[in-house]
Amino acid sequence: MSASQAMRPAPLKGTDTLDIQRIHISLSVGSNVNKYPAKQHARKVASKLGVGRGLIFLVGKPTVFLDDSDQAVPFRQRRYFYYLSGANEPDCYLTYDIAKDHLTLYVPDFDLRQTVWMGPTISIGEALDRYDIDNARYAGSLDTDISAWLRLRNDDSQIIILHPDHRPPVKHEDIFETEMLVPAMNAARGVKDSYEIEMIRKANIVSGLAHTAILEKIGQMTNESDIAGLFLETCMTHGAPEQAYGIIAASGENGATLHYMKNNEDFGNRLSVCLDAGAEYECYASDVTRTFPLSSTGEWPTTEARDIYSAVERMQEECIRMIKPGVRFRDVHIHASVVAVEELLKLGVFKGGNSVDEIMASGAVSIFFPHGLGHHVGLEVHDVSEQSVMAATDNMSPRTRARGFLMQPASMMSAALLEPNMIVTVEPGIYFNRLALKNAQTLPIGRYIDFDVVERYIPIGGVRIEDDILVTADGYENLTTAPKGAAALDIIRKSSLKN
């Protein structure tokens, strides 16, 4: 079976009697399209590989059907593939001949049955017009083209692939290189170009509109699902039908669960909502979190809720001001932790008589601030890079580090330096998770915590504030436009007066 056949969609039911023939359907696509810089990315990856010859071979996301069903899984392009192609189409392949600097995209062979049911797939002419590539071919030509490259290759040339199971059907096992490409692509993707920055900026603009819509309507909402629904609707209305990740609309104590995604509980008498939601724009992510009161007056309903928000606000503001080239992100994280300890000491959550240094050394702050300060943002919401700013999973693809962001904070210490055109989140938080606090009572760190005082803060759940920060040549730019702090409260207040 050829590579193209192996991942070709199954025939659609009810079309077997159609007369199938290969015909060319062309859709007009203007030549002035602002193309995704795939060729620039391919050269960047080749530079990171450090080899002068070889054939990079990537497999795009195939059409996949649900188990025991004829319904397709919603398509999401493989991000490494997209980075070298810009093609957001299923069932594609690409090759990049490093020595010849030649990028070829292979698109699905025409299938009339598929066209009748789903519309035409992209043609060779459209692919050449739409994408920044040197050549476009139908996938049926892939095996022949690979064989031709093998006949003409130099003895030391290899086919460079991401994963052992992403290989074309070639008999020579020693021809494949499976270790170099992931770290090279991670290094290339960690620093963004102007096109990528613009896409992430647009994703943040849409997210900002959606977060604003929530603030304007929150006084009329009664359930977490109201928030999630309006957020999705607003993003879709503004050209971003996909979310960068599952919406987290956590009211009350649900906010103490970092990745709460049920989004189905009534507000009742709960104090606040932690809304972590970000649109995806042209495959690029935004990652935005806002916490605000469930109060039509735009005021924090309790002193405790207001004080915790103010503490997290200080954490974020001071950390954002630290962002610039040459800074170790772990140092910014440590500063956020120090501020959290200072604020919780003032509030009596940490017992008086203990110094900030003592509490920091004990690790007790991780009960209230259990995650890293941030991560890269790009084609993935937790994007890859040469050396991750927080998680100790360097040079791994998301496929092999799926749980990397669930590691203990003590293991999240990387010496990575911030560089211009990196985009990182700054997302401090303070949480009052009942289970974590109950466990802390049995640990040595429990002696630093006043659990009677903590009881007053349990209803808050959690407060998190998150923005996407572009590292510039001499500082930073905040790409996130969603209102926060006093501006967010003002929107809630003014909207309540209108309704």
Buried (B, 14 or more C-beta within 10 A) or exposed (E): EBBBEEBBBEEBEEBEEEEBEEEEBEEEBEEEEEBBBBBEBBBBBBEBBEBEBBBBBBBBBBBEEEEEEEEBEEBEBBBBBBBBBBBBBBBBBBBBBBBEEBBBBBBBBBBBBBBEEEEBBBBBBBBBBBBBBBBBBBBBBBBEBBEEBBEEBEEEBBBBBBBEEBBBEBEEEEBBBBEBBBBBBBBBBBBBEEBBBBBBBBBBBBBBBBBBBBBBBBBEBEBBBBBBBBBBEBBBEBEBEBBBBEBBBBBBBBBBBBEBBEBEBEBEEBBBBBBBBBBBBBBBBBBBBBBBBBBBEBEBBBEBBBBBBBBBBBBBBBBBEBBBBEBBBBEBBBBBBBBBBBBBBEBBBBBEEBEBEEBBEBBBBBBBBBBBBBBBBBBBBBBBBBBBBBBBBBBBBBEEBEEBBEBEBEEBBBEBBBBBBBBBBBBBBBBBBEEBBEEBEEEEBBEBBBEEBBEBBBBBBBBBBBBBBBBBEEBBEEBBBBBBBEEBBEBBBEBBEEE
